[in-house]
Amino acid sequence: MAAQPAGYTLEQLTVYRDAPGFNNPLAMQMKAVAVKLGDADMRAVAACLATVR
């Protein structure tokens, strides 16, 4: 996830949050985290991860 463009990470977090469910246990772990984040939190996480090299 490091160094991904912020827009991409934000889009992916939104997908994890809004999807009804996944068959993959790792995706379900991502969903469990994403549902706890508000829009501002998602933007902040995406911006931070975009700077990690």
CHARMM-style PDB file with segment names, atoms N, HN, CA, C and O in Angstrom:
ATOM      1  N   MET     1       0.809  -1.187   0.000  1.00  0.00      PROA
ATOM      2  CA  MET     1       0.000   0.000   0.000  1.00  0.00      PROA
ATOM      3  C   MET     1       0.856   1.258   0.000  1.00  0.00      PROA
ATOM      4  O   MET     1       0.396   2.319  -0.420  1.00  0.00      PROA
ATOM      5  N   ALA     2       2.079   1.151   0.460  1.00  0.00      PROA
ATOM      6  HN  ALA     2       2.453   0.289   0.801  1.00  0.00      PROA
ATOM      7  CA  ALA     2       2.944   2.323   0.500  1.00  0.00      PROA
ATOM      8  C   ALA     2       3.187   2.859  -0.904  1.00  0.00      PROA
ATOM      9  O   ALA     2       3.322   2.097  -1.862  1.00  0.00      PROA
ATOM     10  N   ALA     3       3.240   4.166  -1.007  1.00  0.00      PROA
ATOM     11  HN  ALA     3       3.130   4.785  -0.230  1.00  0.00      PROA
ATOM     12  CA  ALA     3       3.560   4.896  -2.236  1.00  0.00      PROA
ATOM     13  C   ALA     3       2.470   4.814  -3.305  1.00  0.00      PROA
ATOM     14  O   ALA     3       2.687   5.266  -4.430  1.00  0.00      PROA
ATOM     15  N   GLN     4       1.321   4.257  -2.987  1.00  0.00      PROA
ATOM     16  HN  GLN     4       1.145   3.891  -2.074  1.00  0.00      PROA
ATOM     17  CA  GLN     4       0.202   4.292  -3.929  1.00  0.00      PROA
ATOM     18  C   GLN     4      -0.346   5.718  -3.952  1.00  0.00      PROA
ATOM     19  O   GLN     4      -0.302   6.412  -2.936  1.00  0.00      PROA
ATOM     20  N   PRO     5      -0.862   6.162  -5.100  1.00  0.00      PROA
ATOM     21  CA  PRO     5      -1.482   7.492  -5.127  1.00  0.00      PROA
ATOM     22  C   PRO     5      -2.637   7.559  -4.122  1.00  0.00      PROA
ATOM     23  O   PRO     5      -3.384   6.594  -3.955  1.00  0.00      PROA
ATOM     24  N   ALA     6      -2.770   8.682  -3.474  1.00  0.00      PROA
ATOM     25  HN  ALA     6      -2.164   9.465  -3.610  1.00  0.00      PROA
ATOM     26  CA  ALA     6      -3.799   8.845  -2.442  1.00  0.00      PROA
ATOM     27  C   ALA     6      -5.194   8.550  -2.992  1.00  0.00      PROA
ATOM     28  O   ALA     6      -6.013   7.940  -2.304  1.00  0.00      PROA
ATOM     29  N   GLY     7      -5.467   8.972  -4.214  1.00  0.00      PROA
ATOM     30  HN  GLY     7      -4.802   9.466  -4.773  1.00  0.00      PROA
ATOM     31  CA  GLY     7      -6.783   8.734  -4.804  1.00  0.00      PROA
ATOM     32  C   GLY     7      -7.102   7.255  -4.939  1.00  0.00      PROA
ATOM     33  O   GLY     7      -8.235   6.833  -4.706  1.00  0.00      PROA
ATOM     34  N   TYR     8      -6.111   6.480  -5.312  1.00  0.00      PROA
ATOM     35  HN  TYR     8      -5.191   6.823  -5.501  1.00  0.00      PROA
ATOM     36  CA  TYR     8      -6.301   5.034  -5.446  1.00  0.00      PROA
ATOM     37  C   TYR     8      -6.601   4.404  -4.084  1.00  0.00      PROA
ATOM     38  O   TYR     8      -7.537   3.615  -3.955  1.00  0.00      PROA
ATOM     39  N   THR     9      -5.812   4.751  -3.079  1.00  0.00      PROA
ATOM     40  HN  THR     9      -5.052   5.392  -3.184  1.00  0.00      PROA
ATOM     41  CA  THR     9      -6.017   4.190  -1.745  1.00  0.00      PROA
ATOM     42  C   THR     9      -7.377   4.588  -1.199  1.00  0.00      PROA
ATOM     43  O   THR     9      -8.070   3.767  -0.599  1.00  0.00      PROA
ATOM     44  N   LEU    10      -7.761   5.832  -1.400  1.00  0.00      PROA
ATOM     45  HN  LEU    10      -7.197   6.499  -1.887  1.00  0.00      PROA
ATOM     46  CA  LEU    10      -9.070   6.293  -0.949  1.00  0.00      PROA
ATOM     47  C   LEU    10     -10.186   5.506  -1.630  1.00  0.00      PROA
ATOM     48  O   LEU    10     -11.152   5.103  -0.983  1.00  0.00      PROA
ATOM     49  N   GLU    11     -10.051   5.290  -2.926  1.00  0.00      PROA
ATOM     50  HN  GLU    11      -9.266   5.617  -3.452  1.00  0.00      PROA
ATOM     51  CA  GLU    11     -11.056   4.511  -3.657  1.00  0.00      PROA
ATOM     52  C   GLU    11     -11.155   3.088  -3.122  1.00  0.00      PROA
ATOM     53  O   GLU    11     -12.256   2.561  -2.959  1.00  0.00      PROA
ATOM     54  N   GLN    12     -10.029   2.472  -2.850  1.00  0.00      PROA
ATOM     55  HN  GLN    12      -9.135   2.899  -2.982  1.00  0.00      PROA
ATOM     56  CA  GLN    12     -10.029   1.098  -2.355  1.00  0.00      PROA
ATOM     57  C   GLN    12     -10.633   1.013  -0.954  1.00  0.00      PROA
ATOM     58  O   GLN    12     -11.397   0.093  -0.664  1.00  0.00      PROA
ATOM     59  N   LEU    13     -10.301   1.950  -0.098  1.00  0.00      PROA
ATOM     60  HN  LEU    13      -9.680   2.698  -0.333  1.00  0.00      PROA
ATOM     61  CA  LEU    13     -10.893   1.956   1.245  1.00  0.00      PROA
ATOM     62  C   LEU    13     -12.408   2.114   1.164  1.00  0.00      PROA
ATOM     63  O   LEU    13     -13.143   1.488   1.928  1.00  0.00      PROA
ATOM     64  N   THR    14     -12.870   2.945   0.242  1.00  0.00      PROA
ATOM     65  HN  THR    14     -12.273   3.453  -0.379  1.00  0.00      PROA
ATOM     66  CA  THR    14     -14.310   3.145   0.056  1.00  0.00      PROA
ATOM     67  C   THR    14     -14.976   1.856  -0.415  1.00  0.00      PROA
ATOM     68  O   THR    14     -16.066   1.513   0.045  1.00  0.00      PROA
ATOM     69  N   VAL    15     -14.329   1.149  -1.323  1.00  0.00      PROA
ATOM     70  HN  VAL    15     -13.444   1.427  -1.696  1.00  0.00      PROA
ATOM     71  CA  VAL    15     -14.870  -0.134  -1.803  1.00  0.00      PROA
ATOM     72  C   VAL    15     -14.974  -1.119  -0.645  1.00  0.00      PROA
ATOM     73  O   VAL    15     -16.004  -1.769  -0.471  1.00  0.00      PROA
ATOM     74  N   TYR    16     -13.911  -1.229   0.143  1.00  0.00      PROA
ATOM     75  HN  TYR    16     -13.074  -0.701   0.002  1.00  0.00      PROA
ATOM     76  CA  TYR    16     -13.951  -2.147   1.287  1.00  0.00      PROA
ATOM     77  C   TYR    16     -15.056  -1.768   2.259  1.00  0.00      PROA
ATOM     78  O   TYR    16     -15.756  -2.641   2.774  1.00  0.00      PROA
ATOM     79  N   ARG    17     -15.220  -0.477   2.515  1.00  0.00      PROA
ATOM     80  HN  ARG    17     -14.652   0.232   2.097  1.00  0.00      PROA
ATOM     81  CA  ARG    17     -16.245  -0.025   3.462  1.00  0.00      PROA
ATOM     82  C   ARG    17     -17.652  -0.301   2.936  1.00  0.00      PROA
ATOM     83  O   ARG    17     -18.512  -0.755   3.690  1.00  0.00      PROA
ATOM     84  N   ASP    18     -17.894  -0.036   1.663  1.00  0.00      PROA
ATOM     85  HN  ASP    18     -17.195   0.333   1.051  1.00  0.00      PROA
ATOM     86  CA  ASP    18     -19.256  -0.062   1.128  1.00  0.00      PROA
ATOM     87  C   ASP    18     -19.716  -1.410   0.596  1.00  0.00      PROA
ATOM     88  O   ASP    18     -20.917  -1.634   0.443  1.00  0.00      PROA
ATOM     89  N   ALA    19     -18.781  -2.311   0.311  1.00  0.00      PROA
ATOM     90  HN  ALA    19     -17.805  -2.129   0.436  1.00  0.00      PROA
ATOM     91  CA  ALA    19     -19.163  -3.622  -0.212  1.00  0.00      PROA
ATOM     92  C   ALA    19     -19.894  -4.419   0.866  1.00  0.00      PROA
ATOM     93  O   ALA    19     -19.552  -4.326   2.045  1.00  0.00      PROA
ATOM     94  N   PRO    20     -20.897  -5.201   0.468  1.00  0.00      PROA
ATOM     95  CA  PRO    20     -21.649  -5.973   1.462  1.00  0.00      PROA
ATOM     96  C   PRO    20     -20.819  -7.070   2.129  1.00  0.00      PROA
ATOM     97  O   PRO    20     -21.080  -7.422   3.279  1.00  0.00      PROA
ATOM     98  N   GLY    21     -19.854  -7.597   1.444  1.00  0.00      PROA
ATOM     99  HN  GLY    21     -19.643  -7.311   0.510  1.00  0.00      PROA
ATOM    100  CA  GLY    21     -19.019  -8.654   2.017  1.00  0.00      PROA
ATOM    101  C   GLY    21     -18.071  -9.211   0.981  1.00  0.00      PROA
ATOM    102  O   GLY    21     -18.158  -8.878  -0.200  1.00  0.00      PROA
ATOM    103  N   PHE    22     -17.175 -10.052   1.422  1.00  0.00      PROA
ATOM    104  HN  PHE    22     -17.104 -10.323   2.382  1.00  0.00      PROA
ATOM    105  CA  PHE    22     -16.175 -10.661   0.562  1.00  0.00      PROA
ATOM    106  C   PHE    22     -16.036 -12.135   0.941  1.00  0.00      PROA
ATOM    107  O   PHE    22     -16.330 -12.519   2.073  1.00  0.00      PROA
ATOM    108  N   ASN    23     -15.595 -12.945   0.004  1.00  0.00      PROA
ATOM    109  HN  ASN    23     -15.357 -12.633  -0.916  1.00  0.00      PROA
ATOM    110  CA  ASN    23     -15.338 -14.359   0.278  1.00  0.00      PROA
ATOM    111  C   ASN    23     -13.920 -14.585   0.789  1.00  0.00      PROA
ATOM    112  O   ASN    23     -13.596 -15.678   1.251  1.00  0.00      PROA
ATOM    113  N   ASN    24     -13.091 -13.582   0.711  1.00  0.00      PROA
ATOM    114  HN  ASN    24     -13.355 -12.694   0.335  1.00  0.00      PROA
ATOM    115  CA  ASN    24     -11.692 -13.683   1.099  1.00  0.00      PROA
ATOM    116  C   ASN    24     -11.524 -13.184   2.536  1.00  0.00      PROA
ATOM    117  O   ASN    24     -11.927 -12.062   2.843  1.00  0.00      PROA
ATOM    118  N   PRO    25     -10.941 -13.991   3.417  1.00  0.00      PROA
ATOM    119  CA  PRO    25     -10.781 -13.567   4.812  1.00  0.00      PROA
ATOM    120  C   PRO    25      -9.917 -12.310   4.966  1.00  0.00      PROA
ATOM    121  O   PRO    25     -10.178 -11.492   5.848  1.00  0.00      PROA
ATOM    122  N   LEU    26      -8.895 -12.146   4.122  1.00  0.00      PROA
ATOM    123  HN  LEU    26      -8.682 -12.810   3.406  1.00  0.00      PROA
ATOM    124  CA  LEU    26      -8.069 -10.951   4.223  1.00  0.00      PROA
ATOM    125  C   LEU    26      -8.865  -9.709   3.830  1.00  0.00      PROA
ATOM    126  O   LEU    26      -8.704  -8.649   4.435  1.00  0.00      PROA
ATOM    127  N   ALA    27      -9.714  -9.836   2.829  1.00  0.00      PROA
ATOM    128  HN  ALA    27      -9.845 -10.697   2.337  1.00  0.00      PROA
ATOM    129  CA  ALA    27     -10.566  -8.715   2.432  1.00  0.00      PROA
ATOM    130  C   ALA    27     -11.546  -8.378   3.545  1.00  0.00      PROA
ATOM    131  O   ALA    27     -11.866  -7.208   3.758  1.00  0.00      PROA
ATOM    132  N   MET    28     -12.016  -9.378   4.245  1.00  0.00      PROA
ATOM    133  HN  MET    28     -11.756 -10.328   4.072  1.00  0.00      PROA
ATOM    134  CA  MET    28     -12.929  -9.121   5.361  1.00  0.00      PROA
ATOM    135  C   MET    28     -12.208  -8.382   6.491  1.00  0.00      PROA
ATOM    136  O   MET    28     -12.825  -7.579   7.191  1.00  0.00      PROA
ATOM    137  N   GLN    29     -10.914  -8.642   6.678  1.00  0.00      PROA
ATOM    138  HN  GLN    29     -10.413  -9.294   6.109  1.00  0.00      PROA
ATOM    139  CA  GLN    29     -10.148  -7.898   7.675  1.00  0.00      PROA
ATOM    140  C   GLN    29     -10.033  -6.436   7.266  1.00  0.00      PROA
ATOM    141  O   GLN    29     -10.153  -5.540   8.101  1.00  0.00      PROA
ATOM    142  N   MET    30      -9.801  -6.198   5.977  1.00  0.00      PROA
ATOM    143  HN  MET    30      -9.703  -6.926   5.298  1.00  0.00      PROA
ATOM    144  CA  MET    30      -9.739  -4.812   5.492  1.00  0.00      PROA
ATOM    145  C   MET    30     -11.081  -4.122   5.685  1.00  0.00      PROA
ATOM    146  O   MET    30     -11.135  -2.958   6.083  1.00  0.00      PROA
ATOM    147  N   LYS    31     -12.163  -4.838   5.402  1.00  0.00      PROA
ATOM    148  HN  LYS    31     -12.119  -5.784   5.079  1.00  0.00      PROA
ATOM    149  CA  LYS    31     -13.496  -4.273   5.575  1.00  0.00      PROA
ATOM    150  C   LYS    31     -13.742  -3.915   7.035  1.00  0.00      PROA
ATOM    151  O   LYS    31     -14.315  -2.866   7.333  1.00  0.00      PROA
ATOM    152  N   ALA    32     -13.312  -4.780   7.942  1.00  0.00      PROA
ATOM    153  HN  ALA    32     -12.847  -5.632   7.700  1.00  0.00      PROA
ATOM    154  CA  ALA    32     -13.514  -4.534   9.375  1.00  0.00      PROA
ATOM    155  C   ALA    32     -12.839  -3.240   9.821  1.00  0.00      PROA
ATOM    156  O   ALA    32     -13.344  -2.551  10.707  1.00  0.00      PROA
ATOM    157  N   VAL    33     -11.715  -2.911   9.221  1.00  0.00      PROA
ATOM    158  HN  VAL    33     -11.305  -3.471   8.501  1.00  0.00      PROA
ATOM    159  CA  VAL    33     -11.032  -1.655   9.528  1.00  0.00      PROA
ATOM    160  C   VAL    33     -11.711  -0.493   8.820  1.00  0.00      PROA
ATOM    161  O   VAL    33     -11.960   0.547   9.430  1.00  0.00      PROA
ATOM    162  N   ALA    34     -12.014  -0.663   7.538  1.00  0.00      PROA
ATOM    163  HN  ALA    34     -11.812  -1.508   7.042  1.00  0.00      PROA
ATOM    164  CA  ALA    34     -12.563   0.431   6.733  1.00  0.00      PROA
ATOM    165  C   ALA    34     -13.913   0.922   7.250  1.00  0.00      PROA
ATOM    166  O   ALA    34     -14.202   2.115   7.170  1.00  0.00      PROA
ATOM    167  N   VAL    35     -14.733   0.032   7.771  1.00  0.00      PROA
ATOM    168  HN  VAL    35     -14.498  -0.938   7.836  1.00  0.00      PROA
ATOM    169  CA  VAL    35     -16.055   0.461   8.252  1.00  0.00      PROA
ATOM    170  C   VAL    35     -15.945   1.366   9.483  1.00  0.00      PROA
ATOM    171  O   VAL    35     -16.906   2.052   9.829  1.00  0.00      PROA
ATOM    172  N   LYS    36     -14.803   1.374  10.136  1.00  0.00      PROA
ATOM    173  HN  LYS    36     -14.022   0.816   9.855  1.00  0.00      PROA
ATOM    174  CA  LYS    36     -14.605   2.215  11.308  1.00  0.00      PROA
ATOM    175  C   LYS    36     -14.106   3.615  10.949  1.00  0.00      PROA
ATOM    176  O   LYS    36     -14.041   4.493  11.809  1.00  0.00      PROA
ATOM    177  N   LEU    37     -13.754   3.822   9.673  1.00  0.00      PROA
ATOM    178  HN  LEU    37     -13.807   3.109   8.974  1.00  0.00      PROA
ATOM    179  CA  LEU    37     -13.195   5.094   9.245  1.00  0.00      PROA
ATOM    180  C   LEU    37     -14.255   5.975   8.599  1.00  0.00      PROA
ATOM    181  O   LEU    37     -15.036   5.518   7.765  1.00  0.00      PROA
ATOM    182  N   GLY    38     -14.270   7.224   8.989  1.00  0.00      PROA
ATOM    183  HN  GLY    38     -13.635   7.595   9.666  1.00  0.00      PROA
ATOM    184  CA  GLY    38     -15.115   8.199   8.317  1.00  0.00      PROA
ATOM    185  C   GLY    38     -14.408   8.699   7.064  1.00  0.00      PROA
ATOM    186  O   GLY    38     -13.261   8.334   6.806  1.00  0.00      PROA
ATOM    187  N   ASP    39     -15.084   9.527   6.294  1.00  0.00      PROA
ATOM    188  HN  ASP    39     -16.015   9.823   6.504  1.00  0.00      PROA
ATOM    189  CA  ASP    39     -14.499  10.035   5.055  1.00  0.00      PROA
ATOM    190  C   ASP    39     -13.214  10.823   5.303  1.00  0.00      PROA
ATOM    191  O   ASP    39     -12.229  10.653   4.584  1.00  0.00      PROA
ATOM    192  N   ALA    40     -13.224  11.682   6.318  1.00  0.00      PROA
ATOM    193  HN  ALA    40     -14.024  11.820   6.902  1.00  0.00      PROA
ATOM    194  CA  ALA    40     -12.022  12.471   6.620  1.00  0.00      PROA
ATOM    195  C   ALA    40     -10.867  11.563   7.055  1.00  0.00      PROA
ATOM    196  O   ALA    40      -9.717  11.799   6.685  1.00  0.00      PROA
ATOM    197  N   ASP    41     -11.174  10.535   7.833  1.00  0.00      PROA
ATOM    198  HN  ASP    41     -12.109  10.344   8.133  1.00  0.00      PROA
ATOM    199  CA  ASP    41     -10.140   9.590   8.254  1.00  0.00      PROA
ATOM    200  C   ASP    41      -9.556   8.853   7.049  1.00  0.00      PROA
ATOM    201  O   ASP    41      -8.343   8.661   6.962  1.00  0.00      PROA
ATOM    202  N   MET    42     -10.416   8.444   6.125  1.00  0.00      PROA
ATOM    203  HN  MET    42     -11.402   8.600   6.195  1.00  0.00      PROA
ATOM    204  CA  MET    42      -9.940   7.748   4.926  1.00  0.00      PROA
ATOM    205  C   MET    42      -9.020   8.643   4.102  1.00  0.00      PROA
ATOM    206  O   MET    42      -7.990   8.193   3.601  1.00  0.00      PROA
ATOM    207  N   ARG    43      -9.397   9.909   3.966  1.00  0.00      PROA
ATOM    208  HN  ARG    43     -10.234  10.274   4.373  1.00  0.00      PROA
ATOM    209  CA  ARG    43      -8.543  10.839   3.212  1.00  0.00      PROA
ATOM    210  C   ARG    43      -7.194  11.009   3.909  1.00  0.00      PROA
ATOM    211  O   ARG    43      -6.159  11.072   3.246  1.00  0.00      PROA
ATOM    212  N   ALA    44      -7.198  11.084   5.223  1.00  0.00      PROA
ATOM    213  HN  ALA    44      -8.038  11.034   5.762  1.00  0.00      PROA
ATOM    214  CA  ALA    44      -5.956  11.245   5.977  1.00  0.00      PROA
ATOM    215  C   ALA    44      -5.055  10.025   5.846  1.00  0.00      PROA
ATOM    216  O   ALA    44      -3.848  10.157   5.644  1.00  0.00      PROA
ATOM    217  N   VAL    45      -5.643   8.839   5.960  1.00  0.00      PROA
ATOM    218  HN  VAL    45      -6.624   8.732   6.124  1.00  0.00      PROA
ATOM    219  CA  VAL    45      -4.860   7.600   5.807  1.00  0.00      PROA
ATOM    220  C   VAL    45      -4.281   7.513   4.397  1.00  0.00      PROA
ATOM    221  O   VAL    45      -3.111   7.174   4.223  1.00  0.00      PROA
ATOM    222  N   ALA    46      -5.093   7.816   3.404  1.00  0.00      PROA
ATOM    223  HN  ALA    46      -6.044   8.092   3.545  1.00  0.00      PROA
ATOM    224  CA  ALA    46      -4.636   7.754   2.013  1.00  0.00      PROA
ATOM    225  C   ALA    46      -3.501   8.739   1.768  1.00  0.00      PROA
ATOM    226  O   ALA    46      -2.523   8.403   1.101  1.00  0.00      PROA
ATOM    227  N   ALA    47      -3.622   9.942   2.297  1.00  0.00      PROA
ATOM    228  HN  ALA    47      -4.417  10.215   2.839  1.00  0.00      PROA
ATOM    229  CA  ALA    47      -2.568  10.948   2.122  1.00  0.00      PROA
ATOM    230  C   ALA    47      -1.284  10.516   2.805  1.00  0.00      PROA
ATOM    231  O   ALA    47      -0.197  10.696   2.257  1.00  0.00      PROA
ATOM    232  N   CYS    48      -1.398   9.955   3.983  1.00  0.00      PROA
ATOM    233  HN  CYS    48      -2.281   9.809   4.429  1.00  0.00      PROA
ATOM    234  CA  CYS    48      -0.219   9.497   4.726  1.00  0.00      PROA
ATOM    235  C   CYS    48       0.481   8.351   3.983  1.00  0.00      PROA
ATOM    236  O   CYS    48       1.698   8.376   3.797  1.00  0.00      PROA
ATOM    237  N   LEU    49      -0.289   7.363   3.566  1.00  0.00      PROA
ATOM    238  HN  LEU    49      -1.277   7.343   3.717  1.00  0.00      PROA
ATOM    239  CA  LEU    49       0.320   6.214   2.878  1.00  0.00      PROA
ATOM    240  C   LEU    49       0.973   6.614   1.559  1.00  0.00      PROA
ATOM    241  O   LEU    49       1.937   5.980   1.130  1.00  0.00      PROA
ATOM    242  N   ALA    50       0.466   7.645   0.924  1.00  0.00      PROA
ATOM    243  HN  ALA    50      -0.316   8.160   1.273  1.00  0.00      PROA
ATOM    244  CA  ALA    50       1.039   8.097  -0.348  1.00  0.00      PROA
ATOM    245  C   ALA    50       2.457   8.640  -0.166  1.00  0.00      PROA
ATOM    246  O   ALA    50       3.230   8.689  -1.123  1.00  0.00      PROA
ATOM    247  N   THR    51       2.803   9.052   1.066  1.00  0.00      PROA
ATOM    248  HN  THR    51       2.175   9.013   1.844  1.00  0.00      PROA
ATOM    249  CA  THR    51       4.134   9.620   1.307  1.00  0.00      PROA
ATOM    250  C   THR    51       5.152   8.574   1.758  1.00  0.00      PROA
ATOM    251  O   THR    51       6.349   8.862   1.801  1.00  0.00      PROA
ATOM    252  N   VAL    52       4.703   7.379   2.091  1.00  0.00      PROA
ATOM    253  HN  VAL    52       3.731   7.145   2.056  1.00  0.00      PROA
ATOM    254  CA  VAL    52       5.595   6.317   2.573  1.00  0.00      PROA
ATOM    255  C   VAL    52       6.339   5.716   1.389  1.00  0.00      PROA
ATOM    256  O   VAL    52       5.725   5.327   0.395  1.00  0.00      PROA
ATOM    257  N   ARG    53       7.626   5.643   1.495  1.00  0.00      PROA
ATOM    258  HN  ARG    53       8.124   5.959   2.302  1.00  0.00      PROA
ATOM    259  CA  ARG    53       8.453   5.084   0.404  1.00  0.00      PROA
ATOM    260  C   ARG    53       9.153   3.840   0.867  1.00  0.00      PROA
ATOM    261  OT1 ARG    53       9.893   3.225   0.099  1.00  0.00      PROA
TER     262      ARG     53
END
